[in-house]
Amino acid sequence: MIRAIIFDFDGLILDTESADFLAWQEICQAYGCDLSFATWAQGVGVSLEMFDLRDYLDFQTRQTVDRAEIYARHRRRWTELSEAQPILPGVVDFIAGAKRRGLQLGLASSGRRDWVVGHLSRLGLEADFDCIKCLEDVSTAKPEPELYLSALSEMGVAPGQAIALEDSPNGILAAKRAGLYCVVVPNPMTRHLPLDQADLRLDSLADVSLESLLAKAGSNLR
């Protein structure tokens, strides 16, 4: 029986990933170099500590960039672009439906807590989650399973009793390593990446009812 749904954040609740790519493209262009989608995509769903585009800038420009200045510049522009994005389709209905059914709601993100919780609070969603796990809460981010395992532990839910909602290959890998049924809902930045390891792929959370998804996951886990 499914007892919990665990959401990713970036790219799943809010399309911050398109904003992230554009912000990095603008910075690279200012330094006279290009940033391909393939290069940027390596970092989707992982932490800055694991994949840092400032290293890419060092290599491309053959100089050591001011890392603090680049980080602050990227963060300002990424925030500006992200705040212009609406909550992705189906998210609010899924949250409300889960609450009505008495399901626990978790969130597992490789992002920093101030980023994730700041946006959730701004969007009026923070209080809906029973458990929020971010980069600072674990020793290893996605694609390692620790974020999911930590969320499951706090909620008192077994892996076979939860559904993970993800948008990227690294997120899917983390969820599957933790033993969860994983639904991938790609955004414009991730829909062309390899997502075959997910148990189910949806174009949007608005395309399926919560009841239908629970039935699919339940039959798969029997």
Secondary structure by P-SEA (a helix, b strand, c coil): cccbbbbbcccccccaaaaaaaaaaaaaaaacccccccccccccccccccccaaaaaaaaaccccaaaaaaaaaaaaaaaaaaacccccaaaaaaaaaaaabbbbbbbbcccaaaaaaaaaaacccccccccccccccccccccaaaaaaaaaaaccccccbbbbbccaaaaaaaaaaccbbbbbccccccccccccccccccccccccaaaaaaaaaaaac
